[in-house]
Amino acid sequence: MAPIDYRQAGVDIDAGNEVVRRIKALARGTYTAGVLSGVGSFGGLFALGSGTTEPVLVASADGVGTKLKVAFLAGVHDTIGVDLVNHCVNDILVQGARPLFFLDYLATGRLSPDVAEQIVRGVAAACRDNGCALLGGETAEMPGFYADGEYDVAGFIVGLVERSKIVDGRDVARGDVLIALPSSGLHTNGYSLARRIVFEELKLKIDSQVPELGETVGEALLRSHRSYLSIVMPLVERGLVKGMAHITGGGIPENLPRALPEGLSYSIDRDSWTVPPLFRWLQDAGEIDDAEMFRTFNMGVGLILVCAPSNVDAVLSSLRPAGGWRIGVV
């Protein structure tokens, strides 16, 4: 038998080195004052610095689910990195935390430096937008584990909040008001059902034009997950928010209760907003009932804030440029 090397077994170390070379500049472009290490270290170093008396670290991890399948079909990979970062940013924002640093994990069957660079370019862009350092990550080439042209990504975020400013819903009371912020689309949830409707039931292609939406299937389904950091953090710092819910998998019914103390529930005014066309189109095409839609998708609501009635006007005034409305009550 002729000698076999690692490349013949499916792992290309040279391709991995090329990916690292390409992403070094992308990562460095996100560095903040707290970063103490460079790209290539075994671990990323980050100094908390001063400015808080009782600093609390808040951490989270997530992926983007089967939205990846849409990216594969479209050959568009930079938006996935944006989705990954913004989802994680919102997950710690709802506890009042500002992001410090982010790490990403990319696993694929055969490493393509071009695709990997696109993904990390999106990650880096979103990190810069959120004032968050891309501190490190891992790229794994796993031949035989993933289909050709496919990959998986995960993100890990660490943020900081002053202990006295943690938003945990403990002070939420009956009569408090629920304020909604609009989503930019499906964000990163409900794609298994959306793909079933679009590609299996309707038999559409990724570049099919959808008259009801005024855009292609790919454009509608790949719209990036929105970050709410810049518009919500000022409210947190002013102490105007008692609780927050990031409306992800499970929709409003599964996520809003997580922002409320035990014994309290909520009432939502379904007439307070117009559900965006994408959700209505999916519902009609799939003949899906309302309960299933609201449990699977965000239905145009990306984040819900809980505030005291006396603070509603101040909150809505601050949110006005980005859009926000009174959606219900505790």
N, C-alpha and C positions, 0 to 999 in steps of 0.2 A: 504494500500500500504506500502511495506517495505521501510525503509529509503534508500535514494540514495545518494552516495557520489560523489565527483568530478571524481574519477577514473572510476566509473561506467558510468559517462557521457562522458568518453573518454579522460580525461586529467589526466596524471600521473605526479604529482608533484615530486615524488621520482625519476622518470626517468629524469625529468628536472634538479634536483639537481645533479644527477649522471653525466649528460652532463657537467654541470658547473665544477664539480670536475675534470673531465678528461681534459677539455680545459684550465684550469688555467695554467698548466705548459707550454702548447703550446703557450699561449698568452705571458706569462712572457719571453719566449725565444726570442720574437721579440722586447722587450722593448729597446728603445733608451734613450739617456740622457735626452730628453725632457719630458718623461713620469713621471707624479707626482702622479698618482693614481694607485690602484691595481685592480685586477679583482673582480667584485662584487659591485663596486661603482655605484651609480645611474647615474653618468656621468663621462666620462673620462677626466682627466686633462692633458694638454700638454703645456709646456712652450716653447715659440719660441726661447728664448735665444738671443744671439747677433750674429753679423756677417753680418747683412744687414742694410743699412741706410734707405731704403724705402721698407720694406717687403710687399709683396702682397700675400694673400692667394688665392689658386686656388682649387676649389672643383668640384667633379663630382660623379655621381651615375650611376650604371648600373647593369645588370644581365647577364646571359649566354643563355637566350632564350631556345629553344626546344632542344638544345644540352643535356639538362637534361634528355630527353627521352632516348637518347642513353646510358647515364650513368645508368639509371634504368635497361635497358635491359642487360647491361654488368655486373651490380653489382659492378661497379668501381666508387668510389665517391671522391677520393682524388684529381683527376685531375681537377674536377669542381672548387675546391677552388683556384687552380693555375690560371685557366681561369679567374675567377672573379677578382682577384687582378691585374693580368697583363693587362687585358682590361682597368681597371680604371687607372692604372699607365700610360699607353700609352695615355689615353685621356687627362691627365693634362700635360704630357711630351710635347705634341705638342704646348703648350703655354710656354714652357721653365721651368716648375715647377718640382721640386724634391719632392717626396712624404714625408710627415711627419707621418701621421697616417691613419689607415684604420678601418672601422667598418663593420661588416657583419650582415645580417638578414637571418635567416633560419626559414621557415614556413613549417609545415608538418601536416598530419592528425593524425598520431600516432608516437610519438617520439621514435626513436631507438637510444640509446646512442652510439652503434657501428657505425652507419651510420653518425651520427652527428660528432663523433670524427674524422672519415675519412675526412669529408668535411673541418672541421676546421684545421685538420692537413695540408691539402693542402693550405688553406689560410695562415696559419702560415709560412709554408715553403716559399711561394712566398713573403710574407712580409719580411722575413729575407733576401731573395735574393735581394730585392729591397731597403733594408735599411729603412724599413717602420715599424712602431709599430702597432701591432694589439691592438688597444686601448679599444675596447669594441664591443658589439653586442647584438643581441636579438634572442632568440629561442622561437618560438611560436608553441604550439601544438593546432591544430584547427580541432577537430574531425568532420567528415561529410563534410569538405570543400575541402580536397584533397583525391584522391584515395589512397588505401592502398599501401604503398611502394613508394609513390611519395612525392616530396617536391618542394619548390621553394627557390631560394637564390637571394640576392641582396647585392651589395657592395657599400660603401660610402667612398670616399677618400678625404683627404685634403693635399695639397702640398704648397710649398713656392717658390716664385721667386722674385728676386730683380726687382723693377719696371723698371729700365733701361735695364733689360735683358729679358723682356717679349717678346715672339715670337708671333706676331699677324698678320704678313703678310703685314703690312702697307707700308713697304719699297720695296715690291716685284715690279719688273719692267719688261717690255717687254724685252725678250732676256735672262732673268734669266733661270738657268738650273734646271731641275727636276731630283733628284737622288732617286732611289728606293731601298728599303731594302726587302729581301725575307720574306715571311710568313712561318710559320711552318705547314700550312695546312689550313683548313677552319676557324681556330680561333674560333669565337663564332657567326658567321653569315651564313645565308643561310641554316640552318638545317631543316627547314620545307620542303624546296624543296628537299634537299639531302635525307631526310628520306622517302619522297614520292617515289623518284626514287629507292632507295635501298631496302626498306622493302615492298612497295606496288607494284611497277612495276616489279622489278627483283625478288621479293619474297625471298630475302636473309635473313639469320639469323645473329645475332650479331657476331657469331663465324665463319661465312662462310669465307673461304679463297678466296681472289681475286687475280688471277694470274697476272693481269695487274699491281697490286700494290705490290705484294710480301708480303702481310700481310692480316690480317683478317679485316672485316668490322669495328669491334670495335676498333682495333688498329688505323686504318686510320681516323676514325671519332672522336676519343677521344684525338688525339694529342693536347697538350696544346697550348693555345694562348701564343705567344711569347712576352716577354717584351723587349723593345728597350732602356730602360733607360741607361744601362751601356755603350752602344756604341754610343748613341746620345748625352748624356749630355756633354761630353767633347767638342763636336762641338758647343753646345749652349754656353758654358762658354767661348769659344774662339771667339764668335761672328761670326761664319761662316755660320749660318743658318738664313734665312729671314722668312721662313714659313714652316709649317709641316702639313701633313694630315695623320691621322690614318685611314686606309682603313678598315672600318667596314661595317655595313648595308648600302646598296646602292652602294658599290664598289667604284671604282675610279671615275665614273661619278658624284656621289652624294657627295663625300667627298673631292676630290681635290679642287673644286671651293671654299670650305670653307676656304682654306688657301690663296686665292688670293683676291686682292682688286677688287672692282666693276669696270667693264670695261675691265678686263683682262681675257683671257681664256688660254687654253693650247693645246699643240700638243703632243700626245704620240706615240712613235715608237713601234708598236706591235712586230716588229722583234728583239727588243733589249733583249728579254728574252724568254726562253722556258717555257710555261705554265706547271706546275707540273702534273704528271700522274693522280693524284686524280681528278683534275678538268676536264681533258680530258676524263677520264672514265665516270664521271657523265654526261658530255655533250653528249657523244655518246650514253650512255644508256637511257638518257631522251630525246634525239633528241631535244636539246635546242639550239636556235640560239645564236650567239655571243653576241648580244646586251643584251639579258636576262642574260647570264652568267656573263658578266662584271658588270651588275647592281645588281646581287644577291650575287656574290662571290668576294673575293679579288683577285682571279686568280693568286695567288703566290706572290702578292705584299702586304706587311703588313703595310708599312709606306713610305711616300714620303716626301723628303726634298726639299726645294727651296733654292738655293744659287746663288750668283753672279758668272758669268763665270770665273772670276779671282780666285775663291776659289774652283773650281771643283776638281782640282788635290789634294789639301789638304784634302778635304772631302773624296774623294775616297780612298786616302791613309790611312786615319784614319779608314775607314770602312772595309778595305780589309780583316781582319781576319773573319769578320762576313758576308761578302758578301754585295755588293752594286754596282749599275750600273746606268749609265746615261739613263734615260727612256724617256726624252722628254724636252720640252722647254716651257716657258711662252710666 
